[in-house]
Amino acid sequence: MLAAGMLNGSVEVVAVDSSRTPPIFSPALTLSGGHSAPVHGLSFTTSTGGESTLLLSAEWSGKSGVTCIWRGSPPPSSSSALLSLAAPPSFALTQKVEVGYAWAYDFAMSPFGSACAFVTHDNDGNGVYFVPITSAGDR
């Protein structure tokens, strides 16, 4: 998977077959509705058990920082059939965290997507927040 944060607050996601030269890309999926300002940070992980791909996206609007968690289909495995690139990947917004007047500019996911940590900057300096991921785990 490959994702890009956009200035309009959306996120573009494509699946990539990098086993070919040159790589082959699926059509793009546009994720919208989570952000209203430019998206500055992106990170992928898998859920517990590998049933889902999780994508974190972060914005800062000058008034508040927002981190969104998107849940997608399972990642392809080496033993699975070849990745189909005919359709765009599928993701849905599952959790949104607002951090107030702070710029979320770097973050990381725990293994298997049970929590995330993000670094913020505001008028008082830097801070680190740890957030459990409550709605993105396997169901």
Secondary structure as UniProt FT lines:
FT   STRAND          2..5
FT   TURN            7..8
FT   STRAND          11..14
FT   STRAND          16..17
FT   TURN            18..19
FT   STRAND          24..25
FT   STRAND          29..31
FT   STRAND          39..46
FT   HELIX           48..50
FT   STRAND          53..60
FT   STRAND          65..72
FT   TURN            78..79
FT   STRAND          91..98
FT   STRAND          103..109
FT   HELIX           111..113
FT   STRAND          115..122
FT   TURN            123..124
FT   STRAND          125..132
//
